[in-house]
């Protein structure tokens, strides 16, 4: 049932005219009243431009792309590729044809901000929403996301997950393109083990993220298969997916285990920080300690030495997500596709010194 302006007014215990003033921002309203109205709007999921059911069911020319951090190449590459498919080539006339307007929503990794952006996109009757990167594993947030995506889908919005596993029990998603983070983590550690490394430390990502858990599961599966168990927690330090985290985590790991011969990083940016920490300790890469990353971001091959990493086809995945969002490509069977990860062996890994 469509929520009306009158419903919001009743929930907030104000007049419809006051609700209109708050939403239009064209008349001063007491702060407490404004907060009450906005809370009612959120509680009822009121669609601002949807006073009639026919209008509420329609979609606009807007497509939202949610990213954790647009300055991170991992997200920037996917978002840029998706936008090329959403925007379309155009005809050079400056007129809009079948193209859509892509809006990047930078969540900063905040679960609350993620939900807020989805609510805003719902109110704008977005034609499609693409969610990129790993998901937060908190059960309450997962349930809230499932409910929010279901409302978007009911309103005609195409929902696509890119680099994110499907939500359990959610039928609202057109397609989920999930990277094989477990397989990539497994093959990366198997490579280090094949070189003779046994004391391998792990600079992991944020504890609550699916990407972190899956990559770490792959790493630990390889270690268990090699009979190396017991030190998993001691040789793992969690932190953000940034350079500073890699630097601090590596110093802590070397403090815990000075005989470490290899450091696996949560991603390539973390690996840069790990490499800096190793050099600041007066050690060489890979002669003293090997370093490995994940994602194969553009700078990885230009690091000195070039970084051994796991390549995720970020541009290809983003472009496919854009086509799926626009209905240019049929969804994969069952709506889920696992995208393979490729091991890229470069100069930052070598056999440990005897």
Buried (B, 14 or more C-beta within 10 A) or exposed (E): EBBBBEBBBBBBEBEBEBBBBBBEEEEEBEEEBBEBBBEBBEEBBBBBEBBEEEEBBBBBBBBBBBBBBBEBBBBBBBBBBBBBBBBBEEEEEEEEEEBBBBBBBBBEBEBEBBBBBBBBBBBBBBBBBBBBBBBBEEEEBBBBBBBBBBBBBEBBBBBBBBBBBBBEEBEBBBBBBBBBBBBBBBBBBBBBBEBEBBBBBBBBBBEBBBBBBBBBBBBBBBBEEBEBEEBBEEBBBBBBBBBEBBBBBBBBBBEBBEEBBBBBBBBBBBBBBBBBBBEEEEBEBBEBBBBBBBBBBEEBEEBEBBBBBBBBBBBBBBBBBBBBBBEEBEBBEEBBBBBEBBBBEBBBBBEBEE
